[in-house]
Amino acid sequence: MADDLLQVDVELPRQSYAIHIGTAILDRLVAISASQAGAQHAVLVTDSTVKSLHADSVADSLREAGLRVDVLVIEPGESSKSLGVAGQLWEDLLATGADRTSLVVAVGGGVVGDLAGFVAATYARGIQFLQVPTTLLAQVDSSVGGKVGINLPAAKNMVGAFWQPVGVICDTQTLSSLPDRQFSAGLAEVVKYGVILDESFFAELEDNADAIWSREAAILRRVVARCCELKADVVGQDEREISGLRAVLNYGHTFCHAIESLTGYDQFLHGEAVSIGMLCASRLAVSMGRIDSALTDRQQQLLTRFHLPVAMPSLDPDQMIEAMQHDKKSQHGRLRFVLPCQLGRVELVEDVDLDLVRQSCR
């Protein structure tokens, strides 16, 4: 599959890096990346589901490359993105003898990547880490851009850092082991890129929805690479969300994070909440006269083809608004929303009528 290996470069002032996308590339490229990082000791962080599927073989390849390897295993699920689990990982790193020359290798989905990256950013005031995302959502979104963190009970991703990886390795072969629900959840973030940045990509998703759902290798490589290109371009222009450009990547997430918080982080996968949240944001844009309902319908049809939930759960709109006050985009208590103005373009909007927000939550 070497001829099918794709590369996307993330160009940043302080630390640029490459994203490699291919099929059956995992073991070889992880070992190469670790060696290029100058590491002699790797601490592989994974979860109990991914360990036997992918992480054990990655650990073996690192050992074969001459590295000392320790494997730390967390429980799968959003509840592991907590201060308690992070604290245990800090203690475990210390017990392995990890120092500033060690490399943290995150093998798993978004929870593993966010948590391991946060631990790497804070242990010994920051050590190198390598992203090895094994879910679609992590490959197209959370592994790229250097946002790492943990949740507070009332606010998702409220504690964290910007800590760029030394590289990202996306092996689409790992997606074949994903349950349909997990794969579907990742497709919500894929759809998001089309809505916010690339009308032609959205149309490509519509045209190839069946092949994508069938997980055909060639189209998956193309989809993952295009999403990474779009995100890398935004991150390269606004790495730390100073200009506001990077906020567009959070389309639907103000609603999404409120949904996740109010349902205890265990009713919906993140991508499922993103799917619902995007439609809430789109309905809000319609009610404000920014778009017509046809754009919302088009999103809903594609999300439905990807077997994603589209109906808002039974949550109190006032509780939704209260939860949104903890959103990182809010300023001085005022909610701000990423809203579409046409397919392929969104804007950050302030001073939204709360009655319209309540209506969009139904």
C-alpha positions as CSV (number, residue, x, y, z in Angstrom):
1,M,0.0,0.0,0.0
2,A,3.0,2.3,-0.1
3,D,1.8,3.9,-3.3
4,D,-1.4,4.9,-1.5
5,L,0.3,6.6,1.4
6,L,-0.9,10.2,1.7
7,Q,0.7,13.0,3.7
8,V,-0.7,16.2,5.0
9,D,1.6,18.8,6.6
10,V,0.6,20.9,9.5
11,E,2.6,24.1,9.2
12,L,3.1,25.9,12.5
13,P,5.6,28.6,13.7
14,R,7.0,26.5,16.5
15,Q,6.4,22.8,15.6
16,S,5.3,21.6,12.2
17,Y,4.5,18.0,11.7
18,A,3.2,15.5,9.2
19,I,0.0,13.5,9.2
20,H,0.4,10.1,7.3
21,I,-2.7,8.5,6.0
22,G,-2.7,5.0,4.5
23,T,-3.8,1.4,4.9
24,A,-1.8,-1.2,6.8
25,I,0.9,1.3,7.8
26,L,0.6,1.3,11.5
27,D,3.4,-0.7,12.9
28,R,6.0,0.4,10.4
29,L,5.3,4.1,10.6
30,V,5.0,4.3,14.4
31,A,8.4,2.8,14.8
32,I,9.9,5.2,12.1
33,S,8.2,8.2,13.8
34,A,9.4,7.3,17.2
35,S,13.0,6.9,15.9
36,Q,12.8,10.3,14.1
37,A,11.7,11.8,17.4
38,G,14.9,10.6,19.0
39,A,13.1,8.5,21.6
40,Q,14.6,5.6,23.4
41,H,11.7,5.1,25.8
42,A,8.0,5.0,24.7
43,V,5.0,5.0,27.0
44,L,2.1,3.7,25.0
45,V,-1.3,4.9,26.4
46,T,-4.4,2.9,25.1
47,D,-7.7,1.6,26.4
48,S,-8.7,-1.9,27.2
49,T,-10.6,-2.3,24.0
50,V,-7.9,-1.1,21.6
51,K,-5.0,-2.9,23.4
52,S,-5.4,-6.3,21.8
53,L,-6.8,-4.9,18.6
54,H,-3.9,-2.5,17.7
55,A,-1.8,-1.4,20.6
56,D,0.0,-4.6,21.4
57,S,1.3,-4.9,17.8
58,V,2.4,-1.2,17.9
59,A,4.2,-1.9,21.2
60,D,5.9,-4.9,19.6
61,S,7.1,-2.9,16.6
62,L,8.6,-0.2,18.9
63,R,10.5,-2.9,20.9
64,E,11.7,-4.4,17.6
65,A,13.0,-0.9,16.7
66,G,15.1,-0.9,19.9
67,L,12.9,1.2,22.2
68,R,12.1,0.4,25.8
69,V,8.3,0.3,25.9
70,D,5.7,0.5,28.7
71,V,2.0,0.2,28.1
72,L,-0.6,2.0,30.2
73,V,-4.2,1.0,29.9
74,I,-7.3,3.0,30.7
75,E,-11.0,2.2,30.6
76,P,-12.7,3.1,27.4
77,G,-15.2,6.0,27.4
78,E,-15.6,9.7,28.0
79,S,-15.5,9.2,31.8
80,S,-11.8,8.4,31.6
81,K,-11.1,12.0,30.5
82,S,-11.0,13.1,34.2
83,L,-8.5,14.5,36.6
84,G,-8.5,11.2,38.5
85,V,-7.4,9.2,35.5
86,A,-4.9,11.9,34.5
87,G,-3.4,11.8,38.0
88,Q,-3.0,8.0,37.9
89,L,-1.2,8.3,34.5
90,W,1.2,10.9,35.9
91,E,2.0,8.4,38.7
92,D,2.4,5.6,36.2
93,L,4.7,7.7,34.1
94,L,6.8,8.4,37.1
95,A,6.9,4.7,37.9
96,T,8.2,3.8,34.4
97,G,11.1,6.2,34.8
98,A,9.7,8.5,32.1
99,D,11.6,11.8,31.6
100,R,11.8,14.6,29.1
101,T,13.4,12.2,26.6
102,S,10.5,9.8,26.7
103,L,7.7,9.7,24.1
104,V,4.0,9.2,24.9
105,V,2.3,7.3,22.1
106,A,-1.5,7.6,22.1
107,V,-3.1,4.6,20.5
108,G,-6.9,4.8,20.4
109,G,-9.8,7.1,19.9
110,G,-10.4,10.7,20.9
111,V,-10.5,10.0,24.6
112,V,-7.1,8.3,24.6
113,G,-5.6,11.0,22.4
114,D,-7.0,13.9,24.4
115,L,-6.1,12.4,27.7
116,A,-2.6,11.1,26.8
117,G,-1.8,14.4,25.1
118,F,-2.8,16.3,28.2
119,V,-0.7,14.1,30.4
120,A,2.3,14.5,28.0
121,A,1.8,18.3,28.0
122,T,1.9,18.5,31.8
123,Y,4.3,15.7,32.9
124,A,7.8,17.1,33.5
125,R,6.5,20.4,32.0
126,G,5.9,18.7,28.7
127,I,7.2,15.7,26.8
128,Q,6.8,14.6,23.2
129,F,3.8,12.6,22.1
130,L,2.7,10.8,19.0
131,Q,-0.9,10.6,17.9
132,V,-2.0,7.2,16.6
133,P,-5.8,7.5,16.2
134,T,-7.7,4.3,15.6
135,T,-11.2,5.7,15.2
136,L,-12.6,7.8,12.3
137,L,-13.5,10.7,14.6
138,A,-10.0,10.8,16.0
139,Q,-8.4,10.5,12.6
140,V,-10.3,13.4,11.0
141,D,-10.6,15.7,14.0
142,S,-9.3,15.3,17.6
143,S,-5.8,14.0,16.7
144,V,-5.0,17.0,14.5
145,G,-4.3,20.5,15.9
146,G,-2.8,20.0,19.3
147,K,-5.9,20.5,21.5
148,V,-5.5,18.1,24.5
149,G,-7.5,18.1,27.7
150,I,-9.9,16.5,30.2
151,N,-13.5,17.2,31.3
152,L,-14.9,18.8,34.4
153,P,-18.3,17.3,35.5
154,A,-20.1,20.4,34.2
155,A,-17.9,21.3,31.3
156,K,-16.4,19.2,28.5
157,N,-12.7,19.9,27.7
158,M,-12.5,22.8,30.1
159,V,-9.0,21.8,31.4
160,G,-6.4,21.4,28.8
161,A,-3.6,22.8,26.7
162,F,-2.4,23.4,23.2
163,W,0.3,20.7,22.8
164,Q,1.2,19.6,19.3
165,P,2.2,16.0,18.6
166,V,5.4,15.1,16.8
167,G,3.3,13.4,14.2
168,V,-0.1,11.7,13.4
169,I,-0.4,8.3,11.9
170,C,-3.9,7.4,10.5
171,D,-4.2,3.8,9.4
172,T,-7.6,3.3,7.8
173,Q,-7.3,-0.4,8.3
174,T,-8.0,0.2,12.0
175,L,-11.5,1.4,11.0
176,S,-12.5,-2.1,9.9
177,S,-12.6,-3.1,13.5
178,L,-14.9,-0.3,14.6
179,P,-18.5,-1.1,15.5
180,D,-20.9,0.6,13.2
181,R,-22.0,3.0,15.9
182,Q,-18.4,4.3,16.4
183,F,-17.8,4.6,12.7
184,S,-21.0,6.5,12.3
185,A,-20.1,8.9,15.0
186,G,-16.9,9.7,13.2
187,L,-18.8,10.5,10.1
188,A,-20.6,13.4,11.9
189,E,-17.2,15.3,12.0
190,V,-16.6,14.4,8.4
191,V,-19.9,16.0,7.4
192,K,-19.1,19.0,9.5
193,Y,-16.0,19.8,7.4
194,G,-18.1,19.9,4.3
195,V,-20.7,22.3,5.9
196,I,-18.1,24.7,7.3
197,L,-15.3,24.8,4.7
198,D,-15.9,22.9,1.5
199,E,-19.1,22.7,-0.5
200,S,-17.7,20.4,-3.1
201,F,-16.5,18.0,-0.4
202,F,-20.0,17.9,1.0
203,A,-21.3,17.0,-2.4
204,E,-18.6,14.3,-2.7
205,L,-19.8,12.8,0.5
206,E,-23.4,12.8,-0.8
207,D,-22.2,11.1,-4.0
208,N,-20.1,8.5,-2.2
209,A,-22.2,7.9,0.9
210,D,-22.7,4.2,0.2
211,A,-19.0,3.5,-0.5
212,I,-18.0,5.4,2.6
213,W,-20.5,3.4,4.7
214,S,-19.1,0.2,3.2
215,R,-15.6,1.4,4.4
216,E,-14.0,1.1,1.0
217,A,-10.3,1.7,1.6
218,A,-9.6,4.1,-1.3
219,I,-12.5,6.5,-0.5
220,L,-11.7,6.3,3.3
221,R,-8.1,7.4,2.6
222,R,-9.4,10.3,0.5
223,V,-12.0,11.4,3.1
224,V,-9.6,11.3,6.0
225,A,-6.9,13.1,4.0
226,R,-9.3,15.9,2.9
227,C,-10.6,16.4,6.5
228,C,-7.0,16.6,7.7
229,E,-6.1,19.1,4.9
230,L,-9.0,21.3,5.9
231,K,-8.3,21.2,9.6
232,A,-4.5,21.7,9.1
233,D,-5.2,24.8,7.0
234,V,-7.3,26.3,9.8
235,V,-4.9,25.3,12.6
236,G,-2.0,26.7,10.6
237,Q,-3.7,30.1,10.5
238,D,-5.0,30.2,14.1
239,E,-3.3,27.6,16.2
240,R,-4.5,28.9,19.6
241,E,-7.8,30.3,18.7
242,I,-6.6,33.9,18.9
243,S,-8.1,35.3,15.7
244,G,-11.3,33.4,16.0
245,L,-10.9,31.5,12.8
246,R,-10.3,28.1,14.5
247,A,-13.7,28.5,16.3
248,V,-15.4,27.5,13.0
249,L,-14.3,24.0,13.7
250,N,-16.7,23.9,16.6
251,Y,-19.8,24.1,14.4
252,G,-22.6,22.4,16.3
253,H,-20.4,21.9,19.4
254,T,-22.0,24.5,21.6
255,F,-25.2,22.5,21.5
256,C,-23.3,19.2,21.4
257,H,-21.3,19.8,24.6
258,A,-24.5,20.9,26.5
259,I,-26.2,17.7,25.3
260,E,-23.3,15.6,26.5
261,S,-23.1,17.3,29.8
262,L,-26.8,17.1,30.6
263,T,-26.9,13.4,29.6
264,G,-23.9,12.5,31.8
265,Y,-21.6,11.8,28.9
266,D,-23.0,8.3,28.6
267,Q,-26.1,8.5,26.4
268,F,-24.5,9.8,23.2
269,L,-21.1,9.3,21.6
270,H,-19.4,12.6,20.8
271,G,-20.1,12.4,17.1
272,E,-23.8,11.5,17.8
273,A,-24.1,14.7,19.9
274,V,-22.3,16.6,17.1
275,S,-24.9,15.4,14.6
276,I,-27.7,16.7,16.7
277,G,-25.9,19.9,17.6
278,M,-25.2,20.7,14.0
279,L,-28.9,20.5,13.1
280,C,-29.7,22.7,16.2
281,A,-27.2,25.3,15.0
282,S,-28.6,25.1,11.4
283,R,-32.2,25.5,12.7
284,L,-31.0,28.5,14.7
285,A,-29.4,30.0,11.5
286,V,-32.7,29.5,9.7
287,S,-34.7,31.2,12.4
288,M,-32.3,34.2,12.2
289,G,-32.7,34.4,8.4
290,R,-29.1,33.5,7.7
291,I,-29.9,30.4,5.5
292,D,-33.0,28.7,4.2
293,S,-34.3,25.4,5.5
294,A,-33.1,23.5,2.5
295,L,-29.5,23.6,3.9
296,T,-30.7,22.1,7.1
297,D,-32.6,19.4,5.2
298,R,-29.6,18.5,3.1
299,Q,-27.5,18.1,6.3
300,Q,-30.2,16.0,7.9
301,Q,-30.5,13.7,4.9
302,L,-26.7,13.0,4.8
303,L,-26.5,12.5,8.5
304,T,-29.4,10.0,8.3
305,R,-27.7,8.1,5.5
306,F,-24.7,7.8,7.8
307,H,-27.0,6.3,10.5
308,L,-26.6,9.3,12.9
309,P,-29.2,10.6,15.3
310,V,-30.9,13.7,14.2
311,A,-33.6,14.2,16.9
312,M,-33.0,16.4,19.9
313,P,-33.4,14.4,23.2
314,S,-35.9,15.6,25.8
315,L,-33.9,18.2,27.6
316,D,-35.0,21.4,29.2
317,P,-34.1,24.3,26.9
318,D,-33.2,26.5,29.9
319,Q,-30.9,23.9,31.2
320,M,-29.3,23.7,27.8
321,I,-28.7,27.4,27.8
322,E,-27.2,27.2,31.3
323,A,-24.9,24.5,30.2
324,M,-23.9,26.5,27.2
325,Q,-22.7,29.3,29.5
326,H,-19.7,27.0,30.2
327,D,-18.8,26.8,26.5
328,K,-15.3,28.1,25.8
329,K,-16.5,30.3,23.0
330,S,-18.8,32.4,25.3
331,Q,-17.4,35.7,26.5
332,H,-18.5,37.7,29.5
333,G,-21.6,35.5,29.8
334,R,-22.7,36.1,26.2
335,L,-23.2,33.0,24.1
336,R,-21.5,32.8,20.7
337,F,-22.5,30.3,18.0
338,V,-20.9,29.1,14.9
339,L,-23.6,29.3,12.3
340,P,-23.8,28.6,8.5
341,C,-24.4,31.5,6.1
342,Q,-24.1,29.1,3.1
343,L,-22.9,25.6,2.4
344,G,-19.1,25.6,2.9
345,R,-19.1,28.8,5.0
346,V,-19.9,29.5,8.6
347,E,-19.4,32.6,10.9
348,L,-19.1,33.2,14.6
349,V,-22.2,35.0,15.7
350,E,-22.8,36.9,19.0
351,D,-25.8,38.3,20.8
352,V,-28.2,35.7,19.7
353,D,-31.8,36.0,20.9
354,L,-32.2,33.3,23.6
355,D,-35.8,32.6,22.6
356,L,-34.5,31.5,19.2
357,V,-31.9,29.3,20.9
358,R,-34.6,27.7,23.0
359,Q,-36.7,27.0,19.9
360,S,-33.7,25.4,18.2
361,C,-33.2,23.0,21.1
362,R,-36.6,21.4,20.5
